[in-house]
Every structure is written in C-alpha cells, then in structure tokens.
Amino acid sequence: MSVEINRDKRMHSLKIAAVAVMISASINLARPAEFMAGAAAINITPPLGLPLAGYYHERGADGVLDPLFARALVIQSGNDRIALVALDLIEIDRAVTDRARQRIEQAIGIKADHVLISATHTHTGPVLATAGAYGEAFGGLKPAAVEYTDRLPELIEEAVRAANARVQQVNLSVARGKCEGLAFNRRYFMRDGTVGWNPGKLNPNIVMPAGPTDPEVCVLCVDPPNSNIPAKCIASYVNFAMHTDTTGGTKYSADWPGALDRTLAGWRGTNHITLVGNGTCGNINHVDFDWACPQSGPGEQNRIATVLGAAVLQACKSLRPVPAGPVRGSSKYAELPVQSATQEEIDEARAILAATKTDQGGNFMKLVKAQRIIDIARRETGQIRAEVQVLAIGRELAWVGLPGEVFVELGLAIKKRSPFPMTFVVELANDNIGYVPDRRSYAEGNYEPVSSRCAPGSGEMLVDAAVQLLEEIVRK
C-alpha cells in the first residue's frame, strides 16, 4: 500500500515538474529578445593635405570642420555575432574590405560574411588610393593617400574590436518613419525632350522629376534593458536615401551623417553613437530646384541633420521590440557585364586623361566617360564581380549591402520584394563598382549612365540576387 502511495506521489511530482517546465518555456517565449550589443566610434581623420574626394578636380584638405569616424555596432544572439561598420568616407574598396574582414575574423572571431562595411559617401573625405582612374587623376597615388588607405583595415578592426569589448545585454527595437521634402531626384525631364542632371535652381525648362525618391526612414535603436532614459541609450542605426554632398569646401567633414550623430546625441546622450547606412541614392540628392535658397556649406549640413533628426525622433515614438531570433549573415556574388568600349574610344580616353594633368582637357562629360572607359579597359574579363550581402536578425530585420551608387528605383524594388518586415538597403557596402542605374535610365543618358562601368540590366541583376539571398536566409 505504501509503495503505491509513494509511486502516486512521484507521478504527481513529475506532472507538476512537467507543467512547471512548460510554463517556464512559455514565459521565456513571451519575454523580449535577449540580445547583446556594443558600439564604438574611432577617429579616422587623415592628416591635412590629403586630396579630397568627390569632384573632378584636385583639392587638398586644409583643415577639419568636423572629424571623420569609423562607427561600429556588434550585435550578438547566442554564440553568433554580426558587425556593422559605417565609415565617414566617400567609398570603401574591395581590397580594404577583404583585409579588414580577415583581421576581424582572426582577432575577434566574427565571420567575414557577418561583417558589413559601408561608406556614408561624404564628399569632404580623402581620395583613397584604390579609386581607379579617378584616384590616379586626382591625387590617389600620392604617398600620403596610399599610406592612409593601407591603414584603413587596421582602423576598421579597431572600431569593431572596441564595439565588441563593450557588448552588454540590450533591447533592440525598430521603427519606420518618413522624411518628406528633404531628398530629391536629381534627374529631370526637360522641355527639349532630354533628361537633365542637376539642371539648376528655378530652371524654367524643367518639366518634372525623371524618377522617384525614397522618403522612408528606418531606425534601429540599441538600449540597455529596462531603461527609458534617453541619456543611457547606446546606439542607433539610421537608413535614409540621400547623397552626402552638402558641405563642400576644403576641410574634412562627415557632412550630414556627422551632424545627424550630433543632433541625436542631443536627446539620446553624449555617449550615443549614430551609424548611417546610406540608402540607394545614386540619383537622389538634397537640392530642391523649386527653392531659390543656396544649399551648400556647413549650414546646409546642419539644416539637413535637424530635419532628418526630427523624422528619426518622431519615428522613435512608435518603436517596437525586435523579436527573439538568431543573427546571421550571407553573401553571394553577381557577375555583372560591363559597358563596351572600342579601341578607338580607349585611345581617345587615354588622350583626354593625359590632358587633364595640364589643362583639364575636354569638358566634364568627356572626362567622366574617359575614366569609365579606362577602368573597363583594365579589366581582365568583361565582368564586374559584385558582392551582395545580407545580415539578418530573426525574421523581423535585415540589411542588404550593395556595392555601388545604386539608383533609388532598385532599392525600392528590393524593399517591396523582401520577406523581412524591416529591410535596410545600404549602398556603397564592401566595395564601390560605380554608378548602378536601373535599365530605363541608360537610354535617358546623362551623368550617371555615362559614368557607370556596368552595362544595362546590371542593377536588376543585383535586385534579383538580393531578393534570392533574403529568401534563402529567412528560411534558415
């Protein structure tokens, strides 16, 4: 009799234990995601005198308006980590990315395809020594530029290492907002039937924009758990599509992304770090051609940061937690065809570039085309190997990294087809293959298609590769 009673007690205890396990499991599933994250910013401002990037003439840096940074964010779930790096530079080069990823994987253990390195595209940063025919023409081969470029992988690793050392338990949350009237398509249908590029303020010959914009502002906030105090916030990642060419001049400046960092720090605390992943803005800039007011200089950089910062802060009122899920990353390569060039065109391009060393030979568009032809002629194959990268957190959030100045139509297509509710599409990620227009824009001509190294249809190939990768990674 006592044996049966004891057995019944044991069975009752086991049932209670089983129910407790199920309750505990359900509570754990209901809890906010337990992520770890850390952020850091490393000053990467070069010495004075380096040639500045962004224009088709050489100009040396003679001061620092505001410093340039490598900003890094490391996010961990379980034993897996991803790293996002935003550089206050006009571009990032394949060779620099490869060396930086190798250093990060060896020193920190974050897998190479889990590291996304992008440039904000500031036109008041240095020319890199890897910038092809453009760099050669405008100072990229100078010893100081070569030395700076060679040191970049070490600086990027330093930023990721510092972010990784600060990893702590955090809450991740995302929000989507809009910033209307700040970014504009810079290609316009003109009265003479052509498509103009930056045709001038109040130009009476403008008919209408030749393409859309992307006013969406996507925000990821990284905060300590159980903290509603803005001053204790760790980092934000902001994704917005607009060219970074407002400050101008001959002083180093991070342009509006740097000003946005300062603006958000005014609310979120002086230790807060803002990473800007520039959206697809190959044909998008800040110039309102219906507004007579000049739009360049430090004042414009701060105006943009104020307007965009307000949109970010407004979006933060509707933040929602990122559900629990693994972090993961993956890359694939698309082999893009290049634009063709005859031997006669190659010879003419060499003559034009030789003349620029003495008299800025030829007009602007001839120079643009010549540099494109020379870069294509140097390729051993008729293809450009373009990395498309995806980082993801669970089924909620993904980043798509694209390696060039990509037209906004292509980024919008990726967002529309993405299986992730929140998709940050980031251009100038891991490499710079130049302008990537949509197929239609090649026929319309002007600056970006003339400058583009890749052939019509390349942009659509990148879109297909990105969507395929997003669908693959969401199924894992």
N, C-alpha and C positions, 0 to 999 in steps of 0.2 A: 504494500500500500504506500509506504513512504517513498519507495523508488518511483512509483507512478507520479506522486505529488512533486517530487524533485524534478522529474522529467518535464512535467507540465510547467513548472516554474521556469525551467531552462528554455522551453519553447516560447513562453510568454516574454522572457527577457530578450530572446533572439528577435521576436516580432517587434518589440519596442525599439531595439537597436536598428533594425532594418528601416522602420518608419523614421527614426532619427536621421539615418543616413540620407533617406530620400528628401526629408525636409531640409537638411543641410545643403544637399545638392541644389534644390530648388532655390534656396536663399542665395547661394553662390551665383546661380544663373541670373538672378534678379539684380545682383549688385552691379554698380558701374564698373566699366572695364578697368582692370588694374594694369596700367602701363607704367613704364619707367621712361624718363626722358631727361635730357640735359642740353643746354645751348651755350654757345660761346662766340665771341667775335674777336678776331685777330687783325690788328692793323697791318695792311699790306700796301700802304702808300709808298711809292717809289721815291728815290732821290730826285731833287729838282733837276731839270734839264732834259729828262727823257722826252722823246716826241710823243705828242698826244694823238690819240686815235680819233677817227670819225669823219674827217674831212679830206678832201682831195688836194691838200697842200700840207706841208710840214710846218709844225708849230711846236716849240719846246715849252715844257711846263716851267713857269717862273714863280710859282707859289702854291699854297694849299688853301683853298677856300673851305673845304671840309674833308676829313680823311677818308681814305678808301679802306674797306674791310672785307675779310672773308668771314662770313657768318655761317655757323654750322649748327645743325639740330640733329641729335641722335635720339631715336625712338626705339624702345625695347619692349617686346612682349614675349614672355617665357625666356627662352635662350637665344632668340633671334633678334637682330637689330637692323635698322636701316639708318642711313645718314643722308641728310640733305645739306648741300652747301650752296650759298649764294655769294657770288663774287662781284664786287664793285668794279667790273671791267667791261670792256666793250664786247669781249668774246672769251671763249675757252677753246683750247685746241686739243685735238685728239691725243697728241703725244703727251701733253701736260696731264690730261685726264688719266691716261693709262699709267703714267708714273705715279700720280697721286693715289690712284686706287690701289696700286701694288703696295705702296708704302702703308696705306691704311689697313689693308688686309694683313700684312705681315706684322705691323706694330700693334694693331687693336683687335684684329680678328673679324672685322666686318667684311663680308664677302664683297668682291669687286662689283658685282651686278646689283648689290644692295646700296650702292653709293651713287647719288645723282648730284652732279656738279654743274651749276648753271651760272651764266653771267647776266647781270642786270642790263647790260648794253649801254652803260654810261659813255658819252662821247667826250668826257673830260677825264679819262683814264689813259694809261700808256698804250702805245702800239706794242704788240707782242712780236717777238722775233719769228713767230711761226705764221705770220699773216700773209703768206704768199706774195704775189706780185705787188699787192698794195703795200705790205710791210716793207718790201725792198725799196719801193719808190719813196716812201715817206718816213724812213728812219728806223725801221725794224731790225736792220742789220748792224746798227751801232752797238759797240761793246756793252754799253750800259743796258740797252734793251735786251740783249742776249743774256746778260748776267741776271737780270730781273726775271726773265722768262724761265731760265734754268732753275731759279729758286722757288718758283711758284708751287711745284708739287710738295715741297717741304712745308711751305706756309699753309697749304690746304690741309695737309696731315696734322699740323699743329692745331688748327682750328677744330678739326674733328676729335683729336686727342683731348683737347680741353673740354669740349662738349661732353665727351664720353666720361671724363673724370667727374662731371657734375651730375651724372644720372641719378635721379631720385624718383620716388613714386609720384605720379602725376595723374590728373584728369585731362583727357583730350576732348575737345568739343569743336564743332564746326558750325559755320553759318554761311548763308548765301545772301548777298545784298546786291544793290545796283548803284552805279555812279553814272548818271546821265549827264551829257553835255560837257564832259571833260575830254574825251578822246574822239577823234575824227578820222574818217577815212581820208587819206591824203591823195587819192586818185579821183579825178573828176571828169565827167563827160563835159566837153566844151562845145561851144556853138558851131565850131568848124568841123565837128564830127570826130575829132581826135579825143584821146584820153590824156588829160594833163596831170602832171605830178607837182604837188605844191605850187599851184598856179598863181599864188599871190592873194593877199587880203583884198576883199571887196572887188575882185576881178569881175567886171560885168559880163565876161564871156563864159563864166561858169554856168552850167545848166543844173547839174545835180551830182552828188557823190556817185562814183562808179562801183561802190561796194558798201557792205555793212560795217558796223563796229560791233564790239562785244562789251556791253556795259556791265556785265556780271562781275561782282567782286566776291571771290571765295576766300574764306578765312578759317585757319586752324589755330585754335588757342591752346596753349600748354600751361596748365596752372597746378599749383600744389593742391593736394586733396583737401576738401572741406575748407577752402579759402575763397571768400567773396571779396577779399581786399585787393583792389587793383594793384597796389604797390608791391604785392607779393607775386605777381604774375611773372612767368619765366620767359615765354616767347610767343610770337605769332608768326604764322606763315601766310603771306598775302599773295594772291594770284589775281593779276589785273593786266589787261592787254593794252599797252600804250608805249610807243617808242620813248627812249630815255635820251632826249637831245634837247634840253631846255636851258641849261646853264650857260654853255658856251664859254668863250674866253680862253685864257691860257693858264688857268690854275686848276690843280687837281680838285675834283668834286665828284661825289657819288650821285649827284643830280637828285631828282625827286625821290628815288628809293631811300637815299640817305636822310633827306628831310622828313620822309614818312616815318623812319625809325625814330627820329627826334620827336615828331608830333605824337606818336603813340606812346612814347615813353613819358610824355607829359601827363598821361592818365594812368598808364599801367606800371609806372615806376621807372626810376633811372637805370635799374639793372635789367630791365626788359629788353629783349632783342627781337627785332623785326626782320625776318627774311622775306625778300621779294622775289617771287618766281614770276618773271615777266611772261604774260600770255602771248598768244600768237599775234604779233603786231607788225609784221613785215610791211604792211600797208596802212598802219594806224599811227598817228601822232597826236600831239596836243594842240595843233594850230586850228583855231576857229576862223575860217576865211570870211565869215559874216561879221566879224568883230574887228574894228579898226585898231584896237589897242595892241602895241607890240607885245610879243610873247617869248622873250628870251631873257637870260640873265638870272642871277640868284633870286630875285624877287619872284620870278615865274616858278622856279623850283619850289619855293615855299608856298606859293598860291596853290599849286597842284597838290602838295602834301596836305594842305589844310582841307581842300575839297575832298580828296580821296580819303584822308583820315576820318573825316566826318562820316563818309559812307561806311567805312570799316567799323567805326564805333556804333553807328546805327544798326549795322548787321549784327553786332555782338549782343544786342538786346534779345535776339532770337537764337542764341547758341543752343545746340543740342548735343548731348554726350555721344561720343563715338563708341558704338557697342564693342564688347569684348571680341577679340579675334587676333589671329596671328599677323605678324608683319612679314612681308615677303617682297622679293624683287626678281625681275627677269628682264633680259634684253634679247633683241633679235636685230639682225642687220638686213636692210633693204639695199639691193644693188640698183642704184638709180642711173639711168642713161644720162650722158652729158650732151649739151648743145654741140652742134657740129661746127667745124672751122676748116676752111681750105688753107692750103699752103700760102696762097697769096694773102689771105687775111692774117695769117700768123706773121708773115714778113712785115706787113703793114703795122701790125700791133707792136712788133719789136721797135720799129722806127718811131712810133708815137711815144712809147715809154722811154726810149733813149732821149727824145727831145724834151721830155718833162724835166730832165735833170738840169736843163739850161734855160728853157723859155716857156715851161708849161705847155709844150706843143699840143696843138689841136684843141678843140672845145671839150667841154665837160663830158658829154655823152661819148665822144670818141675815146676819151681816156678810160671811161668806165668799161666800154666794150673791149678795149685793148687789154686791160688787166684780166678780164674774164677769159679772153682767147688764150693769153699766155698761160694762165693757170690750167686751162683744159689741155693745151698742147704738152704740158709737162707730165700729164698723167700717163702711166704705162698702159692703162686699159681705158676703154671708153665708158667707164662706170665710176660712180662715186659710192663708196661703202658707207652707208648712213645708219648709225645706231638708233634704234627706237627702244626706249626703256620704260618700264612700268614698275613703280613701287606701290604697294597696297597695304591697307590695314583692314582686316576682316573683309566684309562685303560692303562696307559703307564708303570708304575713301580710297582714292587712287591718285597717283601722279603719273602723267605721261611726259617723258622728256624727249624733245625733238631737236635735232642738231643743226639749226639754222635760223634765219629770219623768215618765219613762216607766215603766209597770208592768213588773215583772220578767218576767212571762209573755211579753211582746213581745220582750224581749231574748233570752230563751231560744229563742224561735221563730226569730229571725234566726240565732243560732249554729247551730241544728240544720239550717237550710236553706242555710247559707253554703258555697260551694265552696272556701273557703280553710281549710286545716287549723287555723290560728290566727286567730280573729276577735275583736278588741277592740271591744265595743259600748259607746259612750260617750254618755251623756245630757248635757243642757244644753250642747250643742255649737252654737256660732254664733248661737244665739237661745234665747229661753225663751217657748214658747207655752203654758206652764202644765202642769197635770197631763194625762197621756195614759193613761187606764186601758184595759185590754182590754175587749172588748164586754160580757162577762158581768158585770163589776163595776159597770156603770152601774145595772143592775137591783137590785143589792145596796145601793146608796146609800152614804151617809156622806161623810166629808170630801172625799176626792179626786174622786169623780164630781160632787159638788156644786160643787166649785171649778173643775172642768175647763171650759175655754172651748170645746173641740172636742166634736163630737157622737159618739155611739156608732158604732163602726166605724172611727174615725179612726186608732186605734192599728194596726189590721190593715192599713190603707192604707199606713202608714209601713213596716210589715214588708215588704209586697209591693214597695214602692219600693226599699227597701234591698236585698232579695234580687235584684231585677232589675238594680240597679246593680252589685252584686257579680258577678253572672254576666256582665254586659257587660264589666267591667274585667278579669276573669280570662281572657277570650277574646282580649284585645288583645295 
